[in-house]
């Protein structure tokens, strides 16, 4: 056997080994606003007070538990009251250790957002980052606005997203929360 044949045999063995490895992946299909409102157990506007990294039991993975001060409940589950709530996101920091989960939202104290939280013993943002609408303050006017994700513009249309595209105009927070309240009222039995 020549050196070339040895390389080919080694490459074949490596490729056969890789074919036997099981791969895991998640695919999250973006939802439109009516779907998010319908799927959410609770929808709240508020700000992050604290973020705590916690090791997931039985693993070495770190999740974040976020303490969130509620400024305005838009859809509150029956029997739940209070001015703060705790929800969980995948990934986080604990001491010098960090777990990164692509697509999972990352929060810091002071962040303001509208959250669409799913059902569970500890709520979680629906669709990872899809259930998080961050509030930004316009530097010139001081108006608080939400930049909608592309899926809210026209979910039925295929589109190319370009930086600086004017079709994604920021929505004032009051207008966005009004849309959410209207959709939530339609879903009430």
C-alpha positions as CSV (number, residue, x, y, z in Angstrom):
1,X,0.0,0.0,0.0
2,X,1.2,3.5,-0.8
3,X,1.1,6.5,1.4
4,X,-1.9,7.8,-0.6
5,X,-3.9,4.6,0.1
6,X,-3.2,4.9,3.9
7,X,-4.6,8.5,3.8
8,X,-7.7,7.4,2.0
9,X,-8.2,4.5,4.4
10,X,-7.8,6.8,7.4
11,X,-10.2,9.3,6.0
12,X,-12.8,6.6,5.3
13,X,-12.6,5.4,8.9
14,X,-13.0,8.9,10.3
15,X,-16.0,9.6,8.0
16,X,-17.6,6.3,9.0
17,X,-17.1,7.2,12.7
18,X,-18.6,10.6,12.2
19,X,-21.6,9.0,10.5
20,X,-22.3,7.0,13.7
21,X,-22.4,10.1,15.9
22,X,-25.9,11.2,16.9
23,X,-26.5,14.9,16.4
24,X,-29.1,17.0,18.2
25,X,-30.5,20.3,17.0
26,X,-33.4,22.5,17.6
27,X,-35.4,24.3,15.0
28,X,-37.6,27.2,16.1
29,X,-40.1,28.4,13.6
30,X,-41.0,32.1,14.1
31,X,-44.5,32.7,15.2
32,X,-46.6,35.8,14.5
33,X,-48.0,38.0,17.2
34,X,-51.4,36.4,17.5
35,X,-49.8,32.9,17.9
36,X,-47.4,34.3,20.6
37,X,-50.3,35.8,22.5
38,X,-52.3,32.6,22.3
39,X,-49.4,30.4,23.4
40,X,-48.2,32.6,26.3
41,X,-49.3,31.8,29.8
42,X,-48.4,35.3,30.8
43,X,-47.3,38.5,29.0
44,X,-45.6,41.2,31.1
45,X,-43.8,44.5,30.5
46,X,-41.1,45.2,33.1
47,X,-37.4,45.2,33.8
48,X,-34.8,42.8,35.0
49,X,-33.8,43.1,38.6
50,X,-31.4,40.2,39.1
51,X,-30.0,37.3,37.1
52,X,-28.8,34.2,38.9
53,X,-26.8,31.3,37.3
54,X,-27.8,27.8,38.6
55,X,-26.4,24.4,37.6
56,X,-29.1,22.3,36.1
57,X,-29.5,19.1,38.3
58,X,-27.7,16.1,36.9
59,X,-25.7,18.1,34.4
60,X,-22.9,20.6,34.1
61,X,-25.1,23.0,32.3
62,X,-25.9,26.4,33.7
63,X,-29.4,28.0,33.4
64,X,-30.3,31.6,34.3
65,X,-33.1,32.4,36.7
66,X,-34.2,36.0,36.1
67,X,-36.0,38.1,38.7
68,X,-38.3,40.4,36.7
69,X,-40.1,43.5,38.1
70,X,-43.6,43.7,36.5
71,X,-44.5,47.3,35.5
72,X,-47.6,46.3,33.5
73,X,-49.2,42.8,33.3
74,X,-50.7,42.4,29.8
75,X,-51.9,38.8,30.3
76,X,-51.6,37.3,33.8
77,X,-52.4,33.6,34.6
78,X,-55.3,33.0,36.9
79,X,-54.5,33.1,40.6
80,X,-51.1,34.7,40.1
81,X,-50.4,38.2,41.6
82,X,-47.4,40.1,42.7
83,X,-45.0,42.8,41.4
84,X,-42.1,40.4,40.6
85,X,-41.8,37.0,38.9
86,X,-39.0,34.6,38.2
87,X,-38.4,32.9,34.8
88,X,-35.7,30.7,33.4
89,X,-33.5,30.9,30.3
90,X,-31.1,28.3,28.9
91,X,-27.4,29.2,29.5
92,X,-25.8,31.4,32.0
93,X,-22.9,32.3,34.2
94,X,-21.9,30.9,37.5
95,X,-18.6,32.1,38.9
96,X,-16.0,31.6,36.3
97,X,-18.1,29.0,34.3
98,X,-20.5,29.9,31.4
99,X,-22.9,27.9,29.4
100,X,-23.8,29.4,26.0
101,X,-27.0,28.4,24.2
102,X,-27.4,30.0,20.8
103,X,-30.8,31.6,20.4
104,X,-31.4,31.9,24.1
105,X,-31.9,35.4,25.4
106,X,-29.3,36.9,27.7
107,X,-30.4,39.4,30.3
108,X,-28.6,41.9,32.5
109,X,-30.1,43.9,35.4
110,X,-31.9,47.0,34.1
111,X,-33.0,45.5,30.8
112,X,-36.6,46.4,29.9
113,X,-38.7,44.1,27.8
114,X,-42.1,42.7,27.0
115,X,-42.0,38.9,27.7
116,X,-44.2,36.2,26.3
117,X,-43.7,33.4,28.9
118,X,-44.7,29.8,28.4
119,X,-46.2,27.3,30.7
120,X,-44.1,25.3,33.2
121,X,-43.2,25.1,36.9
122,X,-40.8,27.9,36.1
123,X,-41.9,30.0,33.1
124,X,-39.6,30.5,30.1
125,X,-39.7,32.8,27.1
126,X,-41.6,31.2,24.3
127,X,-39.4,30.2,21.4
128,X,-36.3,31.3,23.3
129,X,-35.6,34.8,22.0
130,X,-38.8,35.0,20.0
131,X,-40.8,35.6,23.1
132,X,-38.6,38.6,24.2
133,X,-39.4,42.1,22.8
134,X,-36.7,44.5,24.1
135,X,-37.6,48.1,24.9
136,X,-35.2,50.8,23.6
137,X,-35.3,54.5,24.3
138,X,-34.9,56.8,21.4
139,X,-31.9,59.0,22.0
140,X,-33.4,62.1,20.4
141,X,-37.0,62.0,21.5
142,X,-36.7,59.9,24.7
143,X,-39.7,57.8,23.5
144,X,-39.6,54.1,24.5
145,X,-40.0,51.8,21.5
146,X,-39.9,48.2,20.5
147,X,-38.2,47.1,17.3
148,X,-40.4,44.3,16.0
149,X,-38.8,41.1,14.6
150,X,-39.2,40.6,10.9
151,X,-41.9,38.0,11.4
152,X,-44.3,40.6,12.7
153,X,-44.1,42.7,9.5
154,X,-45.7,40.0,7.2
155,X,-45.3,36.4,8.4
156,X,-46.7,35.0,5.1
157,X,-44.1,36.7,2.9
158,X,-40.6,35.5,2.3
159,X,-38.2,38.4,2.9
160,X,-34.6,39.3,2.9
161,X,-33.5,41.2,6.0
162,X,-31.0,44.0,5.4
163,X,-29.3,46.2,7.9
164,X,-31.0,49.6,8.0
165,X,-34.2,48.3,6.3
166,X,-36.9,50.9,6.9
167,X,-39.8,48.3,6.9
168,X,-38.9,47.4,10.5
169,X,-39.9,50.8,12.1
170,X,-39.9,50.8,15.9
171,X,-43.3,50.7,17.5
172,X,-44.0,52.9,20.6
173,X,-44.4,50.7,23.7
174,X,-48.0,52.0,24.3
175,X,-49.0,51.0,20.7
176,X,-47.4,47.5,21.1
177,X,-49.0,46.8,24.4
178,X,-52.3,47.9,23.0
179,X,-52.0,45.4,20.2
180,X,-51.1,42.7,22.6
181,X,-54.1,43.5,24.9
182,X,-56.5,43.5,22.0
183,X,-55.2,40.1,20.8
184,X,-55.4,38.7,24.4
185,X,-59.0,39.9,24.8
186,X,-60.0,38.1,21.6
187,X,-58.6,34.8,22.9
188,X,-60.5,35.0,26.2
189,X,-63.2,32.3,26.4
